[in-house]
Amino acid sequence: MHRSFVWNFSGVLVYNFSQLLILAAIARLLSAEAVGHYALALAITAPVYLTIGLNLRLIRTTDARDRWSWTTYTHLRLILNIASFLVAMTIGTLFRLDDEQFLTLALVAVSKGFEASSQLIYGQYQFAERMDLVARSLILRGVLGVGLLVGVLSTTQSLPLAVAGQTVAWVTVYAAHDRPLAHSRTDLPHRDDRVDARQVLALARYSAPLGLDAGVGSFAITIPRYVVQLVLGPTALGIFATLAYLAQLVSLTTGALGDAVLARLARLHATEDKRSFWGTMIIVVAFGWIVTALALAAAVMFGAQWVTLALGAEFVNQQVLIILLIGAGFTTCQRSLARAFYASQRYALVAFVNSIVLLASILIALTAIPRWGLTGAALTQGSAFVIGTLITMWLLFFHQGHKESSP
């Protein structure tokens, strides 16, 4: 577990830092408004690809009985990628984007499709507890992606061309590293056979609650960004999205430990080793709060200086950043606790919790953002996940107590 976490943490850290560098480069070389355009493309594509994508990586990771063939997974992934792209483009037309924004959205959507294909392969690696392979791919995608995007942006000053550079990097990593490695290694699970349409449909039906869960969870995070775009405009969205990503680094980074132990949690649940199962869960949750506390301390002492240095004075909003970091702590806690449901494959419970979080996010955003601006947007995200954390804790204790009291 220690080895898997170190590898996954390294990969996630490099990848997420590279995404932060992308936002900083767009802010420095273009403008906060351009950051807003890029952030809107991400806010549209991320929940779409997660919802329609059915979170096949997690299904592959927890498929301890090897129920579906790899061919079934890959063919379903291709179908879902095409559907996701079409839906994302449809949503883009509803936002009435101009030609440059629409092209940016299309390129981000293509890159998300290849990212989703890589994510499915990560499920293969994760199932075999080979997080070093996941980390290597993440590092390659992060370094090559930011390198090409910043290189193109600095020479052309064009956001669509820069995003095209990032897309080329991600396609290259998938085609030259992820896909060949997944088919060549002998220590990874394989069950290749001819395509069975009934199996593809069965896998889609089985994965549907998990896709709903992933999509709803992503929409809960992006709802404040939609409302900021509609109420305050793209420049405000650029500022908020960048600060939100700084805070989101907490939950993304701490999630590395949860991802590293998920396959093991599934096995501990299957063997009914309750002591080890809950001991591991406590470690994951505690790690999240420790990282959150350290991030908060750093933000209080150095936040304004760091943001000014990396992004510019226009992006400094200490109050919003601190509220976002506190909210990231509860986001981390809720998602760490939810891994108990993932490990036991009780996906409907996670979807139920995330649906409540999404509803709370919508109601709070529509009230708080018009009244308090970016501070209201930060409060929206934090408050919604406080509610999600409390409900997840109640469900865990309720189900555990109900199971123990049953004959």
C-alpha positions, 0 to 999 in steps of 0.5 A: 500500500505504501509503495502504491501510494507513493507512486500514485501521489507522485503522478497525481502531484505532477499532473495536477501541478501541470494543470495549474501551470496551464491556468497560470500560463493562460493568465500571464500570456493572455488574460483572466477572460481567456482563463474563463473561456478555458475554464468554461470548456472544462466545466462543460466537458468534465461532467459530461464525460464523467456521466456518460463515461460511466466511470469504467475505470472504477468498475474495472478496478473493483471487478474482482471476479473478472466479470467482463472481458477487456474487449467489452470494456474498450468497445463500450468506452469508444461508444461512450466517448463519441456520445460524450463529444456530441453532448458536449458540443450540443451544450456548447451551442446552448451557451452561444459560444463564438467561433474561437470558444467553440473550437476551444471546447471541441479540442478540450472535448477530444482531449477528454476522450483520450483521457477517458480511454487512458483512465480505463487502462489505469483501471487495468493497472490499478486492479493489478496494484501497479500504480507505478504505471498509472503514475508514469502515464500521468507524469507523461501527460502532465509534462508533455501537455503543459509543455506543448500548450505553453510552447504554442501559446507563447508563440501564437497567442492563440488559445485554440491552437494552444489547446490543440497542442495539449490534445496532441500530447495526450493523444501521443501518450495514449497511443505510444504508452498507455495502449501498447503497455496495457496489451503487452504486459503479462502481469496485467489481467487479460480476457480478450475475445470477440465483441459481444453486444449483449455483454457491452449492454450489460456492462453499460447497465451495470455501470449506469449508477456509477456514471450517474454518481461521477457525473452528479459529483462533477456537476456539483463542483461545476454548478458555481462556475456555470452561475458565475459565468452567467451572472458575473461573466468570463473574467470573474469565472477565470479568477474563480476557476483558478482559485478553485483549482488551487483549492481542488488540488487538496482533494485531487492530491489526497485522492491519490491515497484513496485510489491506491488502496481502493482495490485492496479495500474491495478485497478486504470487504470481500473477505470480511476483514472489518478491522483492516477495512476500517483501519484503512478507511481511517487512514485515508480520511485522516490524511485528507484532513492533515493535508487540508490543515497544511494547505490552509496554514500555507494560504493564510501565511503566504497565499496572497504572495504566491497567487500574485507571483504565479498569476498576477494581482488580479487573481488575489482574493484571500477570503475566497481562497480560504473558504474554497480550501475549507470546502476542499477539506469537506469534499475530500472527506466526503469522497474518502468516506464514499470509497467504503461504498465503492469497495462494496460496490454499493454505487447507488448509495454514492449516487444518492448522496451526490444527488443531494449535494448537487441539489444543494449546490444549485439552490445555494448557488442561485441564492448566494452568487447573485448576492455575494459574488465570488464569495458566494460561489466559494460558500456554495461549493463548501456548504454543499459538501458539508451536507454530503459529508454528514449524509455519507457518515450517517449512511455508513453508520446506519448500514454498519449498525443495521448489518451488525444487528441483523441475525 
